[in-house]
Amino acid sequence: MQSTVAVGSVTELWRYPASSLAGERLDAISVDQESVDGDRMFGLVDVSDNEIARPDRDVKWHKVPHIRTRLSQARELEIAIPDGDWLAAPGAESDRAVSAYLGFAAAIRPFRRDNAAPGFSGPLTAERYRKAPIHLLTTASLAQLKALHPEGVPDPRGFRPNIVVDMAAIEGSFPETEWIGRKLAIGDLLLTISEPCRRCGFTIIAQEGFDNDPAILRNLVRHNAHNLGVYCTVDQPARVEIGAAMRFI
């Protein structure tokens, strides 16, 4: 039975067309059984050894989250380096721009051939990982992190959620970490919370508006067993819009 009492509402929606690059903030997302539509379709690789970008592990990739991404109306990837124009990707021009920005030869590559524009015949790259269809994060957990680390900036972009739910802070609690196994309705979307999201070094990397901050991860390790936010599986696919209410089922 679905609760009639909303415990929060959707305040941000994100997809990440290219893994490790900046996400695309949207007013609505379509969620199917496997993922958010348009999420993690491409990777960025070092051309010299085909290594996929790992900002969490290697400083040479730390500028990658500053590269913006979006999908065109034709569902084709476009990227922009800071202060640069939007460029179609994959492509020679976009790869030159990314390589110049990073300081070494790099290239955008699709994970599957049908992700790229028609006629693309270049190489593919393997997906780094796929944990779960949805990553959900609450503002209550961000508020708890801020309470533990007042000088820090717990910006959602550092944690790469798909859905950010606005809910009242609960003193001393990262609430969604305590919901493992529970079922949620977000509008018409039905989810099961499957596991906590274990954080990595990506969370400390600077992005536009906030600086490198190792204390973000240190506090999550110390106070929430490395975790912030949760992964969810999809019980009923649906379109989700900003403002949709979240209820327990």
N, C-alpha and C positions, 0 to 999 in steps of 0.2 A: 504494500500500500504506500502511495506517495504522500509525503508530508505536505500539508498545505502551508506550512510556514517556511518562507524563504530564509536561508541562513546567509545569503550574500547575493551579489549580482555581478555580472561580467563587466569589467572595466577596461580590459585590454584584450585584443586578439592578435596573434602573431603567426606567421609562417616563415620558414627559412628556406627559400628556394635553393640556396647553395650552402652546403655545410660549412660552418665556421665563419661565413661572411655575415654581415649585418642582416637582421631580419626585416620583414615587411609588415608593418602594422596595418591592420585592416578593420573595417567596420563590421564585417561578417566573414565567417569561414564555413566551408562545407567539410564535414567530417564523414568519412566512410569507415568501413570495418578495419582498414589497415592504417590510415593516416589522415592528416589534414590535406585537402586537395592542394597540390602545388608545393608541398613541404619536402625539403631535402631531395631535390632532383639532380643536383650537380655537386661536384667536388672541385677543389683547387689543388693542383699538384705541382711539385717541384719537377720540372722537365728533366733534370739531370738524372734522377733516380726513380721518378714516378711516385715519390712519397706524397701521400695526401696530407693536407694542412693539419697540423696539430698544435694550435696555439697553447694548449694546456701543458705541452711538454717541451716546446722548443721556442726560444726567444725570436728566432728568425720569422716566425709566423705571427708575432704579437700585433702587427699592424693590420692583419686580415679582418678583424671585426669592424674596422673603420670603412671597409669597402661596402657600399650600399648595394642592395639587390631589389629587384621587383620583377613581376611577371607582366608582360604586355597583355592586352585583351586577346591576343592570339596565343596566349600561354607560352610565349617565348621569353627567355631570360634576358634581362638587361642589368648591367652593373655600372657603378660609378665610383671611381676613386675619389678621395676628398678633393673638393674644388674642381672636379672634372665633370665632363658631360656624360650622359647616359649612353652606353654602348651595347650593341647586341652581343650576346655571348652564347655559346663559345664562338670565337672568331679571332682572326689575326690581330685586328685593331685592339680588341679588349685584352687579349693576352699581352700585347706590347705594353699597354697602359698598366696592367697589374704588375708585370715584370719590372717596369721602370720604378713603380711605387715601392715594391718590395726589395729591389736591388739584386734580384737573381731571376733566372728564366723560370716562369711559372705559367700555368695554363688552366683554364676552366674546362672541365670535362664532364659529360653526363654520366650518370650511373647506369642508365639504360638508353638504348638508341632512340626509343620513342619519346624520351624526355626532350630531345633537342629539336631544333627547327627542321622542317622537311628538307631533305637533301644533305643533311650533315653526315659526313663519312669519316670523321676523325676518330681517334681512339676514345675508349671509355675508361672509367676508373671504378674500382670497387667501393661500395659503401663502407664507411668506417664502422658504423654500428647502426642498429635500429633497435632501441630498447622497447618502445611501446608506441601505440598510435597517438596518444595525447600526453602532454606534460602540463599539469595544472599547478598553479601557485596562488596563494592567497596574500592579500595585503596584510592580514594578521601576522603571518610569518615574517613578512618584510618588516613590520613594526617591531616584532620581537627581536629580530636581528639588529635593528636600529637601537633598541633599548640596550642591548648588550654592547654595542659598538657605536656610541653616539656620534663620533666624529666621522663615521663611515657613510657611504652613499649606497644603500642596498637597492640599486636600480634594477627593475625587472630584466633589462637587456643583458645584464651580466649573468642571468640564469637561464635565458632562452626558453621561457614557457610558451606554450600555444595559447593557453587561457589563463588570464589573471582575474581572480574573483575578489571583489571588494567585500570585506566583512569586518566586523568589529574586532579590534585587538583583544586577545585574551592574555592577561598578565602571566608571564612565565611559560607561555606555550607556543609551539609551532604546530598549530592545530591539525593541519591536513596530514602531518606525519603520523598522527594518532588514528587516522581513518582507514588504515589498510584493511581491505576486504569489504568495506562499505560500498553501497551503490548510491549514485547521485543522478539527479536529473538536472540538466542545464537547458532550460527551454524544452525542446523535444528530444534533445540528445541524452541518451542514457549511458552511463559509464559505471565501470567497476574500478575502484582504486586498487591497483595491483601491487605496488611496491613504492617505497620511498625513493627519491631521486638523490643518489649519492653524488656529491659535488666534487669537481676536479679543479685544477689550476686555472681553468678558463674564468672562473668567478673573480679572480683577482686582477684581471687584465683591464687596462684603461680602455674606455670608449669615449665617444664625444660626450662631454659633460661630467665625466668622473675619471679619476686617476687610478693608477695601479694601487691596490690595497690588499696586501697579504693578510691583514687582520680579518677580512671578510671570511676567508676560508678557515683561519685559525679558530674563530668563534664558532663556526659550524661544526668543526671537529670536536671542540671542547664541550659544546652545549647541545648538539643534536646529532651525534654519531656520524658526522660528515654530511648530513642530509639537509635539503631544503626543497620543498615541493614534492609532488608525487607523480608517478606514472599511472595512466589509466588505460584499460581496455574498453572497447566500444561494444555495448550491448544493443544499442539502436542508433544507427547513423542519423544525422540531421544537419541542418544548417543552423548556425548559432550567430546571434547578433549581439552587439554591445547592448548592455542593459538587461539581458536575459537573466531570469532569476535562477538561483541554484537551490535545490532542495534535496534532502536525503530521501531515499526510497525505503 
